[in-house]
Amino acid sequence: MNATDAIAHRLIQAYRQRTPIHGNPASGPNDIDAAYAVQRAVWQAMVGDTRPTAWKVGSPTREVTPTAAPVFPSRLAASPARFPGDLFMGLGIEAEIALRFGRDLPPRQQPYSRNAILDAIGSVHVAMELVASRLADPEAAGPLWRLADNPLNGALVVGDAVPHWRDLDWGGLTVQAWVDGQALAGVIGRPPLGDLFHCLPWWLAHVGGARAGDIVTTGAWSGMHPVGLTTEVAVMFAGVGKAVARIGAYHVPA
């Protein structure tokens, strides 16, 4: 078994048996290409040949090349969503905005312009990422392990459509998270990297274009909120919409 297959095997077992991986940089992928190879191997084992239709993409700064990962079909849901309680080994939530494409953007050599990308977006939605790693300590494991682990994606909930999204003041939205009916402190959320759409040209090149119906989310607006193993979580963009998920007390078959 080569290194890619060995790391993928550990992640697959963590998904299926819900036992965390005690990883460190020395035991993970050697470089970013190896991390993406692990992503593809895990997808093949868990999903098969089905093409991804939902993605997360992001970058810590505009100067750093973004990274991306597909969202498993079983972990993509419309709000109000419900997920099995033992799907996660710990949980955090992030308030995000997801973009759904209304028409195809086929792969091509020349990058798509910002206007061409915006014209292809069919709808924009409030979204909530459920953050749940297969790693016992994601920080200690290092960035390549985290990238191999679908940058800690547990699930993606697609909520209310945002009306008049082209005219919205994206920099002035109050973001609120809710846990079991209790509101956390609201903050003025900031678009990832100051621009909701910044990573999209890179993402389109990375995944080979988009098809109508594809969904991509581009990062957290108010950080990650650890919530433990709770029963109901929600995020709300004031005056715009919300996304809600219930974490049920039932089990996933092994």
Secondary structure, DSSP 8 states (H G I E B T S, - for coil): --HHHHHHHHHHHHHHH---B---GGGS-SSHHHHHHHHHHHHHHHT-S----EEEEE-SSTTS--EEEE--GGGEEESSEEEEGGG-SS-EEEEEEEEEESS-B---SS---HHHHHHHEEEEEEEEEEE--SBS-HHHH-HHHHHHTGGGEEEEEEEEE-TTGGG--GGG-EEEEEETTEE---EE---GGG-TTTTHHHHHHHHT-B-TT-EEE---SS--EE--S-SEEEEEETTTEEEEEEEES-----
